[in-house]
Amino acid sequence: MPNPAVQKKSVQWNSNLLAVVSLIGIIALYVLSDNASGALLQHPKLQLFKMLFLSIIIEALPFILIGVLVSAALQVFVSEQTIQRMIPKNPVLGIVTASVIGIIFPICECGMVPAIRRLIQKGMPLYAATTFILVGPILNPIVFWSTFTAFRNRPEMTISRMGLAFLVALAIGLIVYRFVKTDQLKHNEAKLEHHHHEHDGFHPLGRNKGIELMGHAISEFFEMGKYLMLGALLVGLLQAFVSKDSLVALGHVQGSANLLMMGLGFILSLCSTSDAFVAQSFAATFSKSSLVAFMVFGPMLNLKGILMMSAVFKPRFVALYSSLVFVFVYAGTLLLEWLQF
């Protein structure tokens, strides 16, 4: 059972981190401003930051809400045996099944983390859960349609995005199956909740399921929300103060375009349902393979998403996940470029 003192210290550390980052952001805004301190609130870059920060929050909150509601429903209504029966023992079939689940339940990457934590606690193997995290934001009808619409005259872009996402998820899922054998969640929340219910003198089965559903959803919403806020803060600062023109200039250096677009996907942290239209706006500047890199890497690994993953998974697994996504997406897009895609 987790030590309450350790949990309290962890929460306090997270709050302190958010306060420090916020303070750094305020100082950076002040230093970068050419105006007097009294005019700081009217500085154009601060106005841009506020617009970006709020737009990210507004865009992500509905998906966070969907994710925590799915997570709560899984906790209350779906048994461990049901989840275990859904995933075949064969790892390849398990990965394919997880991909199909991602298509059936199209959850944006913002809502993926709370849902996947609950699936793991219910018995989904880590390799299948990893696959679900990777393909869920991309291999779904909404993203397929938005990508097809953005690149209506280039259907190969849609096919390449979906195909590369599946192949990357397959490769990473098999690596996780082969080499990661231990529990990678930061703590076993289910046992903690069971302890609290026993301590209070009643069992979850005796509770009203509607009340239990809302309790789980509210708790998860606030836990994930603080990481979304921190991610939105960092993304807003980066987008407001890092010149896109200077970044785009780097894209003309031989071999750097794919890396640059992957970096933009990480920093911009766009929702996978809308990032194809942003990628399309770069079509005259960057190669098709680098645009695919942007549309595959961003949903799989971005700034706000990695902060939310860090709240659920152990640091070593987050580092492994990030490294594998980077290597396979970059290698896959280089292969596309070599094939003169």
N, C-alpha and C positions, 0 to 999 in steps of 0.2 A: 504493500500500500504506500502511495506517495506520502512523503513527509509534509504536513501542512506548512511547516516553517520554510521548507525549501520552495514550495509553491508560492508562498507569500513573497519570498525574496525574488523569485523569478518574475512575478507580476510587477514588483517594485522596480526591478532592473529594466523591464520593458517600458514602464512609464518614464523612468529617468532617461532612457534612450530617446524616446519621443520628444521629451523636453529639450534635450541637448541638440537634437537635429533641428527642432523648431527654432532654437536660439541661434544656431549657426545660420539657418536660412534668413532670419531677421538681420543678423550682422552682415551677411553677404549682400542682401538687398540694400542696406545702408551704404556699404563701401562702394558698391557698383553704381550708386546713384550720383549724378553730377549736381544734384540740387541740394538745397539746404534741408536739414532734417525735418523741418516743418512741412516741406513739400513732398516728402517721401511717399505719402499715401497717394499722391497724384502722379507718381512716376509711371510712364508707359509700361515699363517692364513689370512693375508690381501689378498694374492693372491686368496685364497679360497673364501673370502668374495666378492671380485670383480667378480669372476666367478659366484657365486650364485646370486648376485645382478643383473648382466646383464642377466643371464638366466631367472630369474623371469620376468624381464621387457620384454625380447624378447618373452617369452612364453605367457604373458598376453596381450601384445599390440594388436595382431590381434583380440582377443575376445573383448577388450575394443572398438576397431574400429567397430566391428560388432554391439556391443551394442548401441553405439552412433548413428550409421546409422539407426538402427531400431527405436531408440528413435526419431530421426529427422523425419523419414518417418511417424511415428505415429502422430507427431505434425502437419505435413504439409498435409498429405493425408487422415487421419482417423478422423472422426468426433466423438464428445462426444456421440452422439446418437448410433453410431455403436458399440462402446465399451460397452455401457449400455445394448444394445440388446444382446450382446454376453454372458453376465453373467446372469444366472437365478436368480430370487429373492430368491429361496430356498437356504440356506447356504450350505447344503451338495452337491446339484447339482452344485452350484457355485464353490465349491472347486474341484469337479471332473472336471468341465469344465476348470478351471485354470490348472489342471494337464494335461489335454489333450492339451491345448495350449502350455505347456512346452514341450510336446513330439513333437508337430508339429514344434515348433521353438526352436531347441536345442541351447540355448545360455549358454556359460560357466558362472560361477559365477562372473567372472570379468566384463562381459558385462551386467549382469542381473540388476544391480542397476540403471543405466541410463534409461534402457528400462522400468523398473517397475515404476519409478517416472513419466514418461510420461503417462503410462497407468492409474495411479491413478489420475493424473490431467485431464485425458480424461473421468473419471467417473468409473473406475474399483473400486469396494469396497475394502477396506483395507484387509479384511480377504482373499479375492480371490488373491490379490496381494501378501500377505504374503505366501500363498500356492505356488504361482508361483515362488517366490524367493527360497522356500525350495526344491521344486521338480524339477524345471527347470534344475539345473546342474546335476541331477542324473537320473531322469526318461526320458531319451531320448535315441534314438537308438545308438548313438556313444558311450555313457558311458556303455550301456548294452553290446555292442559288445566287448569293451575293457575289461570289467570285466569278461565276459565269456571266452575271450581269455586268460587272466591271470590265471584264475582258471578253466581251461578246464576240469580237472579231478574232480572238486568239483562244480557242477552246483548249489548246494544248496547255495553257497556263493553269486552267482548272484541273485538268487530268494530272499534270505534274505535281500540283500542290497536294492533291488527295493521295496520289500514289507514293510520293516521297514521305508524307506523314505516316502512312501505314507501314512502309518499309523501315523507317526510323524507329517506330514504336515496336515493331516485331523484333528488330535487332536488340534494342535496349531491354525489352521484356525478357528475351532469352538470356541476356547477360545477367540481369537481376535474378532470374530463376537459377542460374548456374552458380553465382558467386555470393548472393546475399541470402543468408540462411536464418538470420536472427530478426527479432522484432525491431522495427525501425521507428515506431511511434515514440514520441517523447515520454508519454505516460499512458497507462491503461485507464482511460476515463470511465469505462464501464464498471471496473472494479471500484473506483472511487465513488461513483454514484451509488453502487450497491451498498458500500459501507455507510454512506450518508443515510440511505433509506433504513438500513438496519438500526443505525444509531437513533433515528427518529421514531422507531417502533412500528414501522409498517413496511410492507413489501410493494414494489411497483405494480404488481398484478392487481392490487386492491385499489389502485388509483383510477380516477377518471381519465380515459385515454386522451380526450381532448385537452384537458389541463396539462397532462404530461407532454403532449405534442407541443403545446405553446411554450411550456417551460424549457424544453430542450432547444426549441427554435430561438427563443429570446437569448438564452445563455450563449448559444453558438454565434448568434448574430453580433453580439457585443464583443465576443472574443475575436472573431474574424474582422470586425469593423475597425478595430484599432490598427491592425496591420494594413488594411486598405487605406486608412487615413494617412499613415506614415508613407506608404508607397505613393499615394497621390501627391503628397507634399514634395517628395523627392523628384517625381516625374515633372511636376509643375515647375520646380526650380530649374531643372535641366533644360526643359523646353523653352523657358523664358530667357535663359541667359547663355545658352550654347547656340551659336549661329549655325543655322542649317546650311547656309551658303558655304561656309568653311568646311563643313562635313561633306557636302556634295562634291566639293573640289577634290577631296581625297578619293572619291570614287573613280576618278580617271587614272589613278595609279594602277599599273598592271598587277592583277591578282588581288586587289584590295576591295573591289566593289562588293563581293559577296560578304566579306567581313564587315564592311561598313553598313550594309543593309541589315545584317543580323544585329549589329550594335544599335541601329535605329529602332529595330523591332523591340529590342530589350528595353531601351530607354523610353520610347513612346508609350509602351504598354497599352496598345489599342485593343479594343474588343475584337475578337475574331470575326464577328459578324459585319464589321465595317472596315477592317484593315485593307481589304482588296481595293477599295476605292482610293485609299491613300497610296497604295502601291502603284495603281494605274497612273497616278499623277506624276510618278517618276519614270514612266515608260520611255519618255524621250531622252532620258539621261543615263539610265542604267540598263544593263543586259537583262534578258528574260530570266536567266538563272539566278541573278542577284535579287530580282523581284520575288522569285519563288522562295529564296532564302529568307527574305523579309516576312513572307506570309506563313512560312512553316515555323521558323525559329521563334517569332514573337509570341504566338499563342502557346507554344510549348514552354518557353522560358522568358519571362519579363520581370521587370523590377518589382511591381506590386505583387505578382504571383509568387516570386521567390521569397518575399517577406512572409506571405501567408503560409507557404510550405515550411518555412523555418519555425513557425509556431506549432506545427504538427509533427514534423519528422526530425530525427536526429541530424545534427550538422553534417556528419560524415555521409549520410545518405543524400542529403541535399547537394553536397559537393560532388558526389558521384553522379547523381542525376544530371546536374548542370554540365559537368564535363562530357558525359556521354551525348547529351543533346547537342552540345557545341560541335563535337567531333563528327558525329554522324550527319548532322544537317550540313555542315560545311563540306564534308567529303561528298555527300550526295549532290549538292549543287555544283561542285567542281566537276563531278561526273557528267551532269547535265550539260555543262559548258563544253566539256571535252567532246561530247556527242553532237556538238553544234545544235543544241536544242533551240 
